[in-house]
Amino acid sequence: MAKNEKSKAEIYREERKARIAKAAKKNSKKTAKNSQIKKVVGKAVFAVICAAAVLLISFKFLGDFGVIARAQTALSVGEYKISVAEYSYMYYKQYERLVNQTYQYMQQYGYNVFGFDYSKSPEEQDSPYKDEDEKPIKWSDQLTKQTTSYFNEFYVLYDSAVKAGVEMDADDAAAIDEQLQVLRDQASGKDSDGQAPSMTLNSYLRVQYGGGINERLFRKMLERELVTQKYSEQKQTEIEDKYPDEVLDEEYKENPGDHDAVDLRIYGFSIETLTAEEDETDEQLAARQKAADAELKAKADAFIEAATDEAAFMAKAAEQYAIEKEAEKAKADEADHDHDGDGVPDHEADAHVDAEAAEDEFDADAATKAFYRTKSSLTSNISEDIAAWAFDSARKAGDKSVFETESAYLVVYLAKKQYPVPTVAVRHILFMTVDHETGEPLSDEQIAVQKQKSEDIYEEWKAGAKTEDSFAELANLNSEDGGSSATGGLYEGVAPGDMVGEFNDWIFDAKRKAGDSDIIESDYGYHIMYFVGNPSFKYRTDLRTSHTQDDYSAWLEEEMGKDEYKLTENAANLDRAYKKAYVLVNSLVRRIQG
């Protein structure tokens, strides 16, 4: 407002004075005029009250619909501003990722790898991470660090992508449209047989990810993520190209033992730790333990002496297994008292175990096989002494020995001396015979349907061009393997032991050649196989991957350190974003708690 310009209040006062002066000259109209003044003042006060009410309602409306959250900046990376809404959304996504990873590791390994309890709020539990004073960081604070770090890295990559001219193409746009349509269908209740009330996509996003996330912002985030991912992949491919096979082969020759593998057969004699009997001294217990260990060592020595070749080793393993099973049963029967009073142990008739039956139930090949083992894996998982022995340059196939560990005597037979691990490429189309989520077998009728599908698709392919491209197209359309269904069923750089047994055995059959095809069955279902070939070595994949990751990380760290990508935090708005995120976090915690 200009300095010489009168305010509305000043103008109002002057007009009021004029009216009062005029009224003083007209006493006959004084009462009526005073009444008019009261009406004017009353209207003015009412207008002020209404304006304040509208402002409060508007502020709440803007807050509920996320306008404020989208306008407030929580974080800046150079010229890129991250709103409260975006930060809150990504914090929640980081939390969801932690919950999912924890669950997956629990399912896979049977214990909590992260030490994170997803039935409690992250604010209530320490993470394994430490601060500068070596004190535990709360999981909530660790998630904050991860979210900030994500945006810092993301916008460095995104800006680099923009500068490199990376853009979305028509397929990318269609993919995002499809993703949004899936959410729109969920919002409208189409995925719930009409049971759920219909919602707009904006309403659905607001419920799922908090106020501030609408279709326009969500699309923008998806587009930027896609462009960033494309650039990141291009950058890593660019780095990979700096390491052709010839370069990696020369590097491998310098330290082949770091990458090679051996094939072993191993059978173990478990050492039993004895406990003191009544009135037994420590010296007597130690002597008894020493005698028991010596007896066990003698059995291991006799085993290895009889293992004249690989087949003999497996036969001896089956025989020893039968002996041990018989001994275990006899020991159990000795402890079984006469409950029926006939003077005979209740299970005496079953005391003897048929050695041949025990051997039949024992898979000597699977039980003794320790193939494709690197020196590092042997060292960490079995024994450092065995690793050193197996990778000794003087070693040759057929060598054997006995090794003592803390818990067993291990008899070891070298089936194949140190060698570079081969890799191949293969395509497959999977029709699962187990439930995708639970892993439980399908019904016999469902399995029969899956088998018929695999046979029909295989016949369709054979009746056509029978090319790798036509196989890939069928895989994209039909395969139930989420890991390869979008890439024509392709797996490259597959090393022995990477795939389930039947799959592994088929692709590494000595007679296998490029173009071979077949249907095989595994624990997961029916696989239509197509052998691509492309023979190579695992050390190439390992070295190229290692160099690419190191070079990519070094490049990214250097870029993030540049002044143009300076990280600026707005503490007050970060706190708002944190609180918005925890509305969603705590809601999920309550759902998990049931």
LOMI-846622 format. One line per field, with one value per residue (C-alpha): residue in three letters; x, y, z. Coordinates in Angstrom, 3 decimals, always signed. Layout:
! residues N
resn: c(ALA;...)
px: c(X;...)
py: c(Y;...)
pz: c(Z;...)
//
This chain:
! residues 594
resn: c(MET;ALA;LYS;ASN;GLU;LYS;SER;LYS;ALA;GLU;ILE;TYR;ARG;GLU;GLU;ARG;LYS;ALA;ARG;ILE;ALA;LYS;ALA;ALA;LYS;LYS;ASN;SER;LYS;LYS;THR;ALA;LYS;ASN;SER;GLN;ILE;LYS;LYS;VAL;VAL;GLY;LYS;ALA;VAL;PHE;ALA;VAL;ILE;CYS;ALA;ALA;ALA;VAL;LEU;LEU;ILE;SER;PHE;LYS;PHE;LEU;GLY;ASP;PHE;GLY;VAL;ILE;ALA;ARG;ALA;GLN;THR;ALA;LEU;SER;VAL;GLY;GLU;TYR;LYS;ILE;SER;VAL;ALA;GLU;TYR;SER;TYR;MET;TYR;TYR;LYS;GLN;TYR;GLU;ARG;LEU;VAL;ASN;GLN;THR;TYR;GLN;TYR;MET;GLN;GLN;TYR;GLY;TYR;ASN;VAL;PHE;GLY;PHE;ASP;TYR;SER;LYS;SER;PRO;GLU;GLU;GLN;ASP;SER;PRO;TYR;LYS;ASP;GLU;ASP;GLU;LYS;PRO;ILE;LYS;TRP;SER;ASP;GLN;LEU;THR;LYS;GLN;THR;THR;SER;TYR;PHE;ASN;GLU;PHE;TYR;VAL;LEU;TYR;ASP;SER;ALA;VAL;LYS;ALA;GLY;VAL;GLU;MET;ASP;ALA;ASP;ASP;ALA;ALA;ALA;ILE;ASP;GLU;GLN;LEU;GLN;VAL;LEU;ARG;ASP;GLN;ALA;SER;GLY;LYS;ASP;SER;ASP;GLY;GLN;ALA;PRO;SER;MET;THR;LEU;ASN;SER;TYR;LEU;ARG;VAL;GLN;TYR;GLY;GLY;GLY;ILE;ASN;GLU;ARG;LEU;PHE;ARG;LYS;MET;LEU;GLU;ARG;GLU;LEU;VAL;THR;GLN;LYS;TYR;SER;GLU;GLN;LYS;GLN;THR;GLU;ILE;GLU;ASP;LYS;TYR;PRO;ASP;GLU;VAL;LEU;ASP;GLU;GLU;TYR;LYS;GLU;ASN;PRO;GLY;ASP;HIS;ASP;ALA;VAL;ASP;LEU;ARG;ILE;TYR;GLY;PHE;SER;ILE;GLU;THR;LEU;THR;ALA;GLU;GLU;ASP;GLU;THR;ASP;GLU;GLN;LEU;ALA;ALA;ARG;GLN;LYS;ALA;ALA;ASP;ALA;GLU;LEU;LYS;ALA;LYS;ALA;ASP;ALA;PHE;ILE;GLU;ALA;ALA;THR;ASP;GLU;ALA;ALA;PHE;MET;ALA;LYS;ALA;ALA;GLU;GLN;TYR;ALA;ILE;GLU;LYS;GLU;ALA;GLU;LYS;ALA;LYS;ALA;ASP;GLU;ALA;ASP;HIS;ASP;HIS;ASP;GLY;ASP;GLY;VAL;PRO;ASP;HIS;GLU;ALA;ASP;ALA;HIS;VAL;ASP;ALA;GLU;ALA;ALA;GLU;ASP;GLU;PHE;ASP;ALA;ASP;ALA;ALA;THR;LYS;ALA;PHE;TYR;ARG;THR;LYS;SER;SER;LEU;THR;SER;ASN;ILE;SER;GLU;ASP;ILE;ALA;ALA;TRP;ALA;PHE;ASP;SER;ALA;ARG;LYS;ALA;GLY;ASP;LYS;SER;VAL;PHE;GLU;THR;GLU;SER;ALA;TYR;LEU;VAL;VAL;TYR;LEU;ALA;LYS;LYS;GLN;TYR;PRO;VAL;PRO;THR;VAL;ALA;VAL;ARG;HIS;ILE;LEU;PHE;MET;THR;VAL;ASP;HIS;GLU;THR;GLY;GLU;PRO;LEU;SER;ASP;GLU;GLN;ILE;ALA;VAL;GLN;LYS;GLN;LYS;SER;GLU;ASP;ILE;TYR;GLU;GLU;TRP;LYS;ALA;GLY;ALA;LYS;THR;GLU;ASP;SER;PHE;ALA;GLU;LEU;ALA;ASN;LEU;ASN;SER;GLU;ASP;GLY;GLY;SER;SER;ALA;THR;GLY;GLY;LEU;TYR;GLU;GLY;VAL;ALA;PRO;GLY;ASP;MET;VAL;GLY;GLU;PHE;ASN;ASP;TRP;ILE;PHE;ASP;ALA;LYS;ARG;LYS;ALA;GLY;ASP;SER;ASP;ILE;ILE;GLU;SER;ASP;TYR;GLY;TYR;HIS;ILE;MET;TYR;PHE;VAL;GLY;ASN;PRO;SER;PHE;LYS;TYR;ARG;THR;ASP;LEU;ARG;THR;SER;HIS;THR;GLN;ASP;ASP;TYR;SER;ALA;TRP;LEU;GLU;GLU;GLU;MET;GLY;LYS;ASP;GLU;TYR;LYS;LEU;THR;GLU;ASN;ALA;ALA;ASN;LEU;ASP;ARG;ALA;TYR;LYS;LYS;ALA;TYR;VAL;LEU;VAL;ASN;SER;LEU;VAL;ARG;ARG;ILE;GLN;GLY)
px: c(+0.000;+1.385;+2.187;-0.192;-3.095;-5.831;-6.832;-10.420;-10.542;-9.507;-12.052;-14.717;-13.881;-14.043;-17.367;-18.660;-17.594;-19.367;-22.545;-22.396;-21.789;-24.694;-26.884;-26.074;-27.606;-30.758;-31.977;-35.286;-33.554;-31.059;-32.708;-33.139;-29.541;-28.104;-30.099;-28.579;-25.041;-25.681;-26.764;-23.628;-21.330;-23.188;-22.744;-19.037;-18.511;-20.496;-18.366;-15.159;-16.499;-17.542;-14.156;-12.372;-14.632;-14.068;-10.309;-10.368;-12.543;-10.328;-7.169;-8.619;-9.797;-6.331;-4.776;-7.155;-6.597;-2.837;-2.452;-0.294;+1.727;+2.473;+3.466;+5.770;+9.391;+10.882;+14.144;+16.096;+18.729;+20.259;+17.410;+15.029;+12.519;+10.960;+7.598;+6.253;+3.856;+6.650;+8.911;+6.089;+5.206;+8.790;+9.318;+6.307;+7.605;+10.966;+9.083;+6.997;+10.197;+11.723;+8.603;+8.589;+12.319;+12.053;+9.158;+10.953;+14.138;+12.125;+10.519;+13.806;+16.248;+13.992;+15.302;+15.097;+18.086;+17.409;+16.344;+13.229;+9.845;+7.163;+4.459;+5.858;+6.299;+9.799;+9.828;+9.820;+12.853;+16.580;+18.139;+21.540;+22.936;+24.971;+25.356;+28.662;+28.828;+28.312;+24.818;+21.946;+19.747;+15.996;+14.511;+12.378;+15.529;+17.254;+14.282;+14.564;+18.237;+17.390;+14.628;+16.853;+19.640;+17.203;+16.190;+19.780;+20.829;+17.634;+17.779;+21.474;+20.586;+17.468;+19.316;+22.073;+19.393;+17.870;+21.281;+21.938;+18.658;+17.007;+13.252;+10.224;+9.048;+5.550;+5.965;+7.053;+4.033;+1.753;+3.262;+2.558;-0.975;-1.510;-0.175;-2.482;-5.408;-4.804;-4.999;-8.074;-9.780;-8.896;-10.273;-13.537;-13.990;-13.600;-11.135;-13.453;-16.618;-18.311;-18.157;-15.970;-17.472;-16.373;-13.615;-11.864;-8.185;-7.250;-9.257;-7.693;-4.141;-4.925;-6.109;-3.177;-0.349;-1.701;-2.925;-0.872;-0.508;-2.836;-2.820;-0.830;+1.958;+1.938;+2.306;+5.163;+6.970;+6.455;+7.745;+10.843;+11.494;+11.250;+13.599;+16.060;+15.963;+16.582;+19.554;+20.971;+20.801;+22.436;+25.215;+25.913;+25.907;+28.360;+30.641;+30.217;+31.420;+34.781;+35.370;+35.319;+36.032;+39.690;+40.350;+38.575;+40.380;+43.735;+42.612;+41.347;+44.731;+46.359;+44.255;+42.267;+41.863;+39.673;+37.072;+37.504;+35.525;+36.068;+33.716;+33.864;+32.150;+31.828;+30.499;+30.531;+30.894;+29.350;+31.382;+29.273;+30.181;+29.991;+28.693;+30.032;+28.538;+27.866;+31.054;+33.152;+36.104;+37.050;+40.129;+38.043;+35.534;+38.346;+39.847;+36.471;+35.908;+39.356;+38.669;+35.275;+36.837;+39.590;+37.029;+35.096;+38.295;+39.075;+35.655;+36.329;+39.751;+38.214;+35.577;+38.100;+40.291;+37.381;+36.449;+38.684;+36.737;+33.688;+31.183;+32.757;+32.577;+28.818;+28.296;+30.238;+28.196;+24.951;+26.294;+27.460;+24.111;+22.328;+24.663;+24.082;+20.320;+20.370;+22.482;+20.133;+17.127;+18.821;+19.768;+16.213;+14.915;+17.294;+15.760;+12.254;+10.908;+8.503;+5.187;+2.956;+4.609;+5.495;+9.182;+10.079;+10.818;+7.778;+9.568;+12.074;+10.622;+11.490;+15.005;+16.765;+16.728;+17.024;+20.292;+19.173;+15.952;+17.943;+20.251;+17.244;+15.852;+19.248;+20.181;+23.960;+24.497;+22.565;+23.766;+27.483;+27.596;+29.501;+29.971;+30.838;+32.386;+34.718;+37.568;+35.755;+32.534;+34.418;+36.294;+33.207;+30.755;+32.752;+36.426;+39.422;+41.651;+39.493;+39.520;+43.320;+43.648;+41.170;+42.787;+46.363;+48.096;+49.337;+45.794;+44.389;+41.044;+40.694;+42.614;+40.947;+41.497;+39.915;+39.532;+38.551;+36.265;+34.731;+31.682;+32.698;+35.247;+34.719;+35.833;+36.490;+36.957;+38.044;+35.827;+37.041;+40.050;+40.028;+38.262;+36.611;+32.835;+30.928;+27.789;+25.109;+21.963;+18.544;+14.895;+11.912;+8.140;+6.854;+3.418;+3.394;+2.044;+2.313;+0.468;+2.278;+1.978;+1.921;+4.050;+1.482;+0.823;-2.178;-4.936;-4.488;-7.042;-5.222;-1.866;-3.368;-4.545;-1.071;+0.525;-1.879;-1.137;+2.600;+2.092;-0.239;+2.122;+5.092;+3.238;+2.184;+5.836;+7.030;+4.296;+5.515;+8.908;+10.651;+12.986;+14.345;+12.382;+9.084;+9.837;+10.547;+7.232;+5.326;+7.206;+6.169;+2.552;+2.326;+5.107;+4.213;+7.812;+7.809;+11.594;+11.729;+8.243;+8.954;+12.267;+11.145;+11.893;+15.605;+18.208;+21.791;+25.022;+23.454;+26.063;+25.811;+23.712;+21.888;+18.659;+16.442;+17.789;+15.901;+16.368;+20.078;+20.580;+18.905;+20.898;+24.234;+23.790;+27.056;+25.108;+23.220;+23.559;+22.133;+18.540;+17.620;+14.119;+11.942;+9.422;+10.754;+9.059;+10.440;+9.047;+7.749;+5.928;+6.302;+9.101;+9.191;+12.939;+14.930;+18.727;+20.360;+23.930;+26.287;+28.886;+31.060;+32.542;+31.188;+34.342;+33.575;+30.130;+31.479;+34.378;+32.322;+29.558;+32.050;+33.884;+30.624;+29.235;+32.477;+32.829;+29.153;+29.228;+32.408;+30.880;+27.639;+29.473;+31.539;+28.418;+26.612;+29.547;+29.217;+27.984;+25.178;+23.579;+23.823;+21.381;+19.244;+16.818;+13.837;+13.594;+10.045;+8.658;+10.622;+8.913;+5.535;+6.394;+7.512;+4.232;+2.185;+4.127;+3.515;-0.220;+0.268;+3.027;+1.059;-2.043;-0.097;+1.355;-2.167;-3.275;-0.293;-1.104;-4.596)
py: c(+0.000;+3.502;+5.822;+8.603;+6.288;+6.321;+3.101;+1.874;+2.560;+6.210;+6.684;+5.125;+7.455;+10.539;+9.485;+8.810;+12.300;+13.852;+11.997;+12.990;+16.659;+16.626;+15.010;+17.751;+20.337;+18.311;+17.571;+16.398;+13.432;+12.589;+9.422;+7.963;+8.732;+7.151;+4.058;+3.949;+4.256;+1.251;-0.814;+0.087;-0.741;-4.003;-5.030;-4.227;-6.345;-9.215;-9.021;-9.273;-12.315;-14.033;-13.349;-14.920;-17.982;-18.401;-18.133;-20.877;-23.148;-22.528;-23.254;-26.565;-27.395;-26.710;-28.818;-31.732;-31.808;-31.396;-28.038;-26.766;-29.993;-29.708;-26.052;-26.382;-27.315;-29.894;-30.434;-29.019;-30.695;-27.873;-26.289;-29.193;-28.720;-31.689;-30.854;-32.009;-34.283;-35.929;-36.392;-37.869;-40.249;-41.446;-41.873;-44.163;-46.079;-46.556;-47.906;-50.253;-51.528;-52.247;-54.150;-56.231;-57.009;-58.040;-60.373;-61.883;-62.542;-64.119;-66.443;-67.243;-67.516;-68.080;-65.196;-61.405;-60.216;-56.501;-56.820;-54.844;-55.653;-54.544;-55.021;-51.989;-48.383;-47.515;-44.778;-47.434;-49.504;-49.105;-49.933;-51.644;-48.352;-45.992;-42.231;-40.379;-41.173;-44.891;-44.786;-46.727;-44.782;-45.257;-46.901;-43.782;-41.635;-44.162;-44.046;-40.253;-40.541;-43.058;-40.853;-37.778;-39.833;-41.211;-37.735;-36.534;-39.393;-39.387;-35.758;-35.936;-38.825;-37.110;-33.883;-35.883;-37.672;-34.357;-33.030;-36.236;-35.784;-38.924;-38.751;-40.989;-42.650;-43.753;-47.145;-45.465;-43.172;-46.121;-48.038;-45.150;-44.780;-48.480;-48.211;-45.301;-47.149;-50.080;-47.659;-46.014;-49.400;-50.184;-46.815;-47.407;-50.823;-52.842;-55.197;-55.978;-57.186;-53.892;-54.301;-51.261;-47.767;-45.931;-43.337;-40.963;-41.612;-38.458;-39.600;-43.048;-41.645;-39.342;-42.311;-44.523;-41.978;-39.039;-35.554;-33.928;-36.861;-36.394;-37.808;-34.935;-35.167;-38.965;-39.007;-36.526;-38.695;-41.820;-40.051;-38.805;-42.222;-43.833;-41.307;-41.701;-45.477;-45.371;-43.079;-45.169;-48.294;-46.479;-45.212;-48.671;-50.192;-47.516;-48.526;-52.250;-51.707;-50.602;-54.176;-56.549;-60.255;-59.893;-57.391;-59.554;-62.702;-61.048;-59.938;-63.435;-64.972;-62.930;-64.589;-67.547;-69.009;-66.056;-67.116;-70.824;-73.673;-77.302;-80.272;-82.214;-85.177;-84.802;-87.094;-86.175;-88.151;-85.978;-85.660;-86.282;-84.107;-86.360;-85.302;-86.407;-89.531;-89.915;-89.509;-89.107;-86.701;-84.149;-86.230;-89.347;-87.474;-86.062;-89.546;-90.996;-88.141;-88.720;-92.432;-91.759;-89.236;-91.695;-94.379;-91.971;-90.905;-94.551;-94.926;-91.872;-93.251;-96.602;-94.790;-92.791;-95.846;-97.708;-94.735;-95.714;-93.596;-91.301;-94.137;-96.038;-92.895;-92.597;-96.325;-96.111;-93.074;-94.992;-97.935;-95.742;-93.964;-97.319;-98.329;-95.057;-95.295;-98.827;-97.714;-94.813;-97.125;-99.659;-96.926;-95.641;-99.168;-99.642;-96.595;-97.842;-99.563;-102.481;-100.702;-103.707;-105.907;-108.829;-108.627;-107.636;-104.043;-102.774;-102.264;-105.115;-106.584;-103.369;-103.020;-104.041;-101.658;-103.125;-101.706;-102.036;-100.121;-97.349;-97.154;-96.945;-93.924;-92.197;-90.082;-90.436;-88.161;-85.233;-85.862;-85.831;-83.346;-80.125;-78.971;-75.533;-74.450;-71.462;-71.071;-68.300;-70.324;-73.355;-71.184;-69.450;-72.368;-75.549;-75.323;-73.117;-76.207;-77.970;-74.840;-74.625;-78.351;-78.341;-75.334;-76.426;-76.322;-79.895;-81.211;-83.635;-85.344;-88.422;-86.992;-87.628;-86.837;-86.593;-83.254;-82.487;-79.546;-78.527;-80.685;-83.496;-85.526;-84.802;-87.240;-85.333;-86.588;-84.241;-85.100;-82.248;-80.017;-76.231;-74.925;-71.721;-71.915;-71.991;-69.981;-70.270;-68.491;-70.130;-69.207;-70.883;-70.597;-71.575;-72.906;-73.075;-76.050;-74.276;-71.240;-68.006;-66.592;-69.547;-72.048;-74.742;-77.321;-76.769;-79.374;-82.369;-80.879;-77.554;-79.279;-81.244;-77.970;-76.464;-79.510;-79.337;-75.627;-76.283;-79.027;-76.867;-73.883;-76.115;-77.667;-74.200;-73.107;-76.259;-75.867;-72.348;-70.889;-72.666;-69.688;-68.099;-64.920;-66.790;-68.604;-65.271;-63.881;-66.850;-66.471;-62.827;-63.788;-66.959;-67.458;-67.285;-66.598;-62.984;-62.812;-63.385;-63.097;-59.554;-60.505;-63.421;-65.917;-65.150;-65.890;-65.025;-65.855;-68.868;-70.803;-74.379;-74.428;-71.160;-72.896;-75.549;-79.106;-80.350;-77.005;-77.017;-80.614;-79.993;-76.906;-78.363;-81.741;-82.513;-83.179;-79.853;-77.631;-74.321;-74.585;-77.608;-77.545;-79.697;-79.705;-80.525;-80.628;-79.134;-78.435;-75.131;-76.453;-77.248;-75.497;-75.262;-74.974;-73.341;-73.542;-70.367;-71.308;-68.291;-70.151;-67.988;-67.989;-66.794;-64.848;-62.526;-61.765;-61.332;-59.077;-56.990;-56.541;-55.629;-53.069;-51.577;-51.139;-49.614;-47.210;-46.245;-45.562;-43.479;-41.439;-40.866;-39.871;-37.354;-35.865;-35.611;-33.662;-30.861;-27.437;-27.467;-30.339;-28.783;-30.358;-27.870;-28.940;-27.009;-28.366;-27.160;-28.614;-31.833;-32.218;-31.688;-34.302;-36.720;-36.315;-36.806;-39.968;-41.369;-41.160;-43.808;-45.703;-46.098;-47.071;-49.935;-50.941;-51.187;-53.342;-55.662;-55.915;-56.978)
pz: c(+0.000;-0.921;+1.977;+0.815;+0.147;+2.819;+4.471;+4.484;+8.231;+7.723;+4.964;+7.157;+10.067;+7.861;+6.422;+9.925;+11.115;+8.149;+8.930;+12.613;+11.715;+9.337;+11.966;+14.495;+12.177;+11.821;+15.337;+14.048;+12.348;+15.148;+16.410;+12.964;+11.987;+15.176;+14.411;+10.904;+12.348;+14.626;+11.626;+9.684;+12.605;+13.199;+9.586;+9.721;+12.847;+11.326;+8.166;+10.237;+12.132;+8.879;+7.298;+10.273;+10.153;+6.405;+6.959;+9.621;+7.472;+4.439;+6.439;+7.655;+4.129;+2.738;+5.481;+5.028;+1.273;+1.563;-0.165;+2.685;+2.856;-0.861;-0.507;+2.526;+1.824;+4.175;+2.357;-0.581;-2.716;-4.721;-6.645;-6.023;-3.212;-1.415;+0.107;+3.459;+1.562;-0.464;+2.542;+4.622;+1.782;+1.331;+5.084;+5.163;+2.124;+3.886;+6.894;+4.723;+3.091;+6.503;+7.589;+4.391;+4.545;+8.178;+7.378;+4.360;+6.307;+9.107;+6.570;+4.832;+7.722;+10.696;+12.775;+12.896;+10.871;+11.459;+15.086;+14.191;+15.720;+13.260;+15.885;+17.745;+16.728;+15.451;+18.085;+20.824;+19.772;+19.200;+15.843;+15.497;+14.187;+16.388;+16.594;+16.837;+20.558;+19.872;+21.356;+19.719;+17.309;+17.507;+14.442;+13.913;+13.695;+11.449;+9.072;+9.041;+8.067;+5.354;+3.952;+3.815;+2.258;-0.311;-1.497;-1.500;-3.768;-5.815;-6.916;-7.765;-10.090;-11.409;-12.202;-13.906;-15.942;-17.016;-18.044;-19.988;-21.865;-20.490;-20.984;-20.804;-23.978;-24.948;-23.258;-20.022;-20.052;-20.742;-17.827;-15.456;-16.808;-16.193;-12.636;-11.884;-13.437;-11.087;-8.153;-9.649;-9.917;-6.311;-5.252;-7.085;-5.505;-8.720;-7.037;-4.152;-5.925;-5.279;-1.497;-0.832;-1.160;-4.308;-3.910;-6.255;-6.912;-5.017;-2.001;-2.192;-2.334;+0.573;+2.664;+1.675;+1.883;+3.867;+3.006;+0.292;-2.074;-5.025;-8.536;-9.992;-7.404;-7.443;-11.221;-11.037;-8.489;-10.617;-13.713;-11.934;-10.435;-13.862;-15.497;-12.633;-12.859;-16.616;-16.160;-13.309;-15.467;-18.371;-16.118;-14.729;-18.218;-19.272;-16.398;-17.104;-20.664;-19.274;-18.086;-21.093;-20.637;-21.634;-18.842;-16.281;-17.430;-16.791;-13.350;-12.576;-13.405;-10.646;-7.916;-9.269;-5.791;-4.831;-7.390;-8.146;-6.609;-5.666;-5.483;-2.213;-0.612;+3.160;+5.864;+9.541;+12.773;+15.480;+18.697;+21.785;+24.748;+27.790;+31.186;+34.569;+36.080;+39.803;+41.866;+38.685;+38.969;+36.323;+35.478;+35.008;+32.823;+30.682;+30.254;+29.259;+26.789;+25.281;+24.847;+23.220;+20.833;+19.918;+19.173;+16.959;+15.186;+14.472;+12.809;+10.667;+9.686;+8.743;+6.680;+4.678;+4.181;+2.581;+0.354;-2.555;-5.048;-5.139;-5.549;-2.662;-0.515;-1.048;-0.459;+2.788;+3.815;+3.284;+5.243;+8.118;+8.194;+8.582;+11.416;+13.255;+12.852;+14.243;+17.201;+17.919;+17.897;+20.159;+22.600;+22.648;+23.295;+26.221;+27.822;+27.181;+30.327;+30.560;+30.884;+30.305;+32.983;+30.736;+31.579;+28.014;+26.845;+24.981;+21.628;+21.744;+18.580;+16.757;+18.202;+15.040;+12.124;+8.677;+7.346;+3.745;+4.471;+6.168;+3.179;+0.848;+2.684;+2.712;-0.345;-0.220;-3.197;-1.721;+1.847;+1.044;-1.835;-1.200;-4.790;-6.215;-2.915;-2.950;-0.523;+1.332;+1.676;+3.015;+5.474;+6.839;+6.738;+7.313;+8.254;+7.536;+7.578;+4.985;+2.803;+2.934;+2.178;-0.721;-2.413;-1.944;-5.336;-4.803;-4.440;-7.024;-7.561;-5.349;-2.401;+0.955;+4.622;+8.077;+9.861;+13.441;+14.236;+17.552;+16.947;+14.598;+12.707;+9.025;+6.345;+3.125;-0.427;-3.247;-6.213;-8.417;-7.859;-8.094;-11.228;-12.528;-12.021;-15.359;-16.105;-18.788;-19.942;-20.002;-20.557;-18.957;-18.656;-15.226;-14.301;-10.512;-8.571;-5.212;-3.917;-4.798;-1.269;+1.140;-0.785;-0.042;-2.800;-5.033;-5.245;-7.537;-9.921;-10.042;-10.582;-13.476;-15.024;-14.687;-16.276;-19.202;-19.646;-19.816;-22.405;-24.501;-24.524;-25.312;-28.256;-29.431;-29.463;-31.252;-33.879;-34.643;-35.519;-32.578;-32.124;-28.961;-29.724;-30.057;-26.784;-25.072;-26.300;-24.867;-21.589;-21.293;-21.866;-19.765;-17.213;-13.521;-12.498;-11.332;-11.583;-15.336;-16.815;-18.028;-19.686;-21.794;-19.035;-19.298;-16.631;-17.499;-15.715;-14.005;-12.041;-10.743;-7.587;-8.330;-9.356;-7.813;-8.225;-11.289;-13.058;-12.222;-13.330;-16.695;-17.676;-16.502;-18.111;-19.933;-23.142;-23.065;-26.142;-27.337;-28.564;-26.437;-24.949;-22.722;-19.864;-16.405;-13.015;-9.802;-6.346;-7.745;-10.767;-14.459;-16.344;-20.124;-20.721;-23.508;-23.282;-24.604;-23.779;-23.808;-21.736;-19.532;-16.029;-12.718;-11.925;-14.849;-13.464;-9.934;-10.930;-13.344;-10.751;-8.024;-10.186;-11.445;-7.941;-6.665;-9.596;-9.535;-5.785;-6.134;-8.957;-7.041;-3.863;-5.817;-7.420;-4.078;-2.667;-5.220;-4.083;-6.640;-4.714;-1.271;+1.193;+3.143;+5.863;+7.242;+10.796;+11.467;+8.233;+8.635;+12.002;+10.326;+7.722;+10.427;+12.333;+9.153;+8.372;+11.844;+11.417;+8.701;+10.524;+13.736;+11.772;+10.188;+13.564;+14.980;+12.042;+12.553;+16.256;+15.240)
//
